[in-house]
Amino acid sequence: MKIAVIGTGGLVGSAVMRRWNSLPFSEEGVFSERLDELFGFDLPEFDAASRISTDGLVSFRPDVILNLASINLPDWLETHPNTARTIHVQGAANLRRAALRTGALLVQVGCGEVFYHEEDAPPHSEDNVPDPQSVYAITKLDAERAASEYDRHLIVRTSALFGEPGAQGTGNLVDTLLKAVRRTREIKVLNDTRVSLTAADDLVGALRFLIHAGKTGLYHVAPPDSVTPAEAAAFLLDACGLRSHRIVGITTEEYGGKAPRSRSTALDASRYRALPGSHPIPGWQEALRRFLDRRAQGSAPPLAKKED
Ligand SMILES: NC(=O)c1ccc[n+]([C@@H]2O[C@H](COP(=O)([O-])OP(=O)(O)OC[C@H]3O[C@@H](n4cnc5c(N)ncnc54)[C@H](OP(=O)(O)O)[C@@H]3O)[C@@H](O)[C@H]2O)c1
């Protein structure tokens, strides 16, 4: 399969380019022999918001267009709504046009922020009605809608990703925490929001599975459990032996960002998990442990120095 990957400098895009053809498949191993051809595109050479860029994809005759181009800065986007709309919505519409012209499957990655709650809420399934409040969430939902105007679309929502930073050095919960560890011993982390903490590599496995299985429509990809950022941060400190550091839980109000923040962006991925042979998405603790083990084995930058 020929796959055009848009947004390869980011967290997920770089994991796709690194891991796509080497991830193990599930027990059935049905796709294990199939190698895909990946073509990566990102700013500044390729701009999803420009028709000139996206129309250029047609000459590649891709079987799949995987859209990972995004700006994941909700507070900044609150004061830059036009940028959010151009990149998220216009970008998805341009890629839909390219997909239509080539007959490619259009894969759009979305987020749990499309669900808004002022109180804790159970994980959201695909059947729950989205209620986005921030500019980021509204434009991400509109991007999903733009993609879904084309029959051959696959929308995959996920939540709170972590992994090796992309070429652009984009941060995520784990790296942000590990940077904070170097600056201070008292680290303030949100304790009143629940997320589905998901390893970027697992999302890549799920995307590959869904694409090869010929799935279309909407799927949530997330672990079977949810966690607050403060709980995940405390687990990381403990796992790294950083005993003189302390997590100080703070509320969304105390954090005081510009964007309205949902108290729960956790996703219910039962529909995905029920698919035979789907790439397994482990619970957040197992996923974090595996990530730390890989770092310890030297396949990633080292952690802060361990304390006695
Ligand atoms: N990270 C998370 O926790 C999380 C959670 C839920 C869902 N998601 C979704 O997962 C997808 C991938 O996210 P990510 O974490 O990999 O994001 P990321 O690390 O911020 O990467 C996004 C990439 O897209 C590029 N990009 C931005 N505008 C573009 C444009 N107009 N044309 C081409 N490329 C463009 C960015 O380039 P620049 O860096 O140069 O701007 C960057 O390389 C997104 O749809 C996101 O909403 C992410």
The ligand as a Gaussian input file, in Angstrom:
#p B3LYP/6-31G(d) Opt

LIG

0 1
 N       -0.569000      14.838000      21.095000
 C       -1.669000      14.457000      21.705000
 O       -1.720000      14.305000      22.954000
 C       -2.923000      14.179000      20.916000
 C       -4.083000      13.780000      21.604000
 C       -5.237000      13.513000      20.874000
 C       -5.248000      13.618000      19.493000
 N       -4.113000      14.026000      18.857000
 C       -4.181000      14.164000      17.398000
 O       -3.165000      13.379000      16.781000
 C       -2.760000      13.996000      15.548000
 C       -1.258000      14.130000      15.519000
 O       -0.879000      14.908000      16.636000
 P        0.632000      15.074000      17.103000
 O        0.631000      14.946000      18.587000
 O        1.536000      14.229000      16.286000
 O        0.832000      16.611000      16.746000
 P        2.226000      17.415000      16.625000
 O        3.285000      16.701000      17.355000
 O        1.917000      18.829000      16.985000
 O        2.525000      17.318000      15.064000
 C        1.714000      17.908000      14.100000
 C        2.542000      18.053000      12.845000
 O        1.712000      18.650000      11.836000
 C        2.491000      19.671000      11.209000
 N        1.628000      20.660000      10.599000
 C        0.977000      21.701000      11.192000
 N        0.321000      22.419000      10.275000
 C        0.558000      21.818000       9.074000
 C        0.171000      22.107000       7.746000
 N       -0.599000      23.167000       7.455000
 N        0.592000      21.279000       6.769000
 C        1.384000      20.223000       7.022000
 N        1.799000      19.898000       8.269000
 C        1.387000      20.703000       9.278000
 C        3.303000      20.253000      12.348000
 O        4.363000      21.034000      11.832000
 P        4.910000      22.276000      12.727000
 O        5.445000      21.683000      13.978000
 O        5.924000      22.897000      11.836000
 O        3.713000      23.155000      13.000000
 C        3.758000      18.979000      13.052000
 O        4.896000      18.419000      12.436000
 C       -3.491000      15.346000      15.505000
 O       -4.640000      15.213000      14.708000
 C       -3.898000      15.584000      16.949000
 O       -5.046000      16.394000      17.077000
 C       -2.949000      14.303000      19.523000

